[in-house]
């Protein structure tokens, strides 16, 4: 026998451009699950829209570009890059932008759940080498907002 390979067929399968929508949705979900510090800052600064360039790790506005927030962005970037390694050539992704629209107008605080903000949307747009955009969106009715 040849070398042992513990990977399953699913992990060896090459991905097509069609899979980019799923990649985008997965990254949006991953980010949304841990966005509580971003949400807290959004409330504190009164800023409802945040953008993260997942390839270059640029977080705007600059009030959000701090170490704690960069860690989550780096985790999402790392997962995205792992997924993109499976993309069948010649397909490629030229940009990966995450935009968060926080519902800062609906801030609530209680003893049971702590602070939260209202309906928020997490959108990842992956642009392929042909210029087509592949969009994944996650919408949450309430997002924890803790510093």
N, C-alpha and C positions, 0 to 999 in steps of 0.2 A: 504494500500500500504506500501511497504518497504521504505527504505531510498531512497531519491532522488539522482539520479546520472546524472549529466549534460554531461557526456562524451558520445561521439558518438560510434557506433559500431566499427568504424575504429580504434579509440584509444584503444578500449578494445581487439581488435584482436591480437592474439599472432603471432609473426613473426617467420618465418622459416629461415634456413640457406640461402635459396635463396635470402632473403631480405638483406643479408650482403653486396652484391654488391651495392645495392641502398643506404644503409647506408654510405658506403665508398664514393660513388659519391656525396652524399649530403654534407658530411663533406668537401670533396675537394672543392666543389662549395662554401660552406660557407666561408672557409678560403680564397679562391681566391678573393672573393668579398671585402675583407678587408686587403689584404696583402701589401698595399702601403708602409708601414713603413719598412717591411721586404725587399721589393724591393729597397727602397732607401738605406738601409744598404748594400744590396748586391752590389749595384753600388759603394757606398762609399768605401767598403772594398775590392772590386774586387773578391767577393766570389759568385760563381754561384749556389752552391748546399747547401741547408739547410735541416736539418732533425729535425722533432719533434716527440718524443715518446708521443703519446696522453694519454697513461695510466699513465706514470710517470712524464709527463711534463718536459722532458729533451729536450732542444733545443740546437742543435749543428750546426755550431761551436759556441763557447762561446760568441763571439761578438754579437750574436743575442739573447742571454739569458738575456734580460732586462725586466723590469716591463711592459712596453708598449706592448712588443711582447708577454709576458706571458699571458696578458689579452685575446688576441685573441685565443691563444692555449687553455686556460682554458674554453673559451666559446665553442670551438669546442669539447673539452673533455666532457663538461657537456651535450651537445646535443647528442654526441655519447653514453654516459652512459645511458641517458634517452631512447634512441632507443634500446640499448642492454637489458634493463629491460624487454622488450616485447618479447625477444627471448625465444622460447619454449625449456624447458629442454629436454634432457640433453645438448643441444647445448650451447656453450660458446665461447667467443673470448679470446684468450690468448695474443695477441699483436695487437697494432694499431699504425702504423708508417705512418707519413706524410712526403713525400719528395718533395721538391720544386726545380725545375731546372729553374733558372732565366736567361733570355736572356740579360745579362748585356753588351754584346758586341754591342748591338743596343740601345744606350742611346740617347734620344732626349729631347730637352727642347724648349718650345715655350710659348708665352704670353697667348695663349688661353687655353691650357690644362695643362700647367706646365710641369714637368719632367715625363718621362716614359722610360721604358725599353722594349726590344723586346719580341718575343714569349717566353712564360713561361709555364711550365707544373706543375700541382699540382696533386700528386698521393697519395692516401691513400690505404694502404694495411692492411686489417684485416685478421689475421690468426686465424682460428677456432681451437677448441680442437682436431680436427683430423689432423691438419697440413695443411689443404687446405687454400690457399690464395684467398681472395676476393678483387678485385682491382677496385677502382673508380678513374677516371682521368678527370681532367678539363684542357683544353689548352686555353690560351688567347694569341691573337696576340700582344697586347700591355698591359702593366700593369703600372698603375700610380706609380710613385716612389717619394714619398714626405715624408720629415722628420718631 
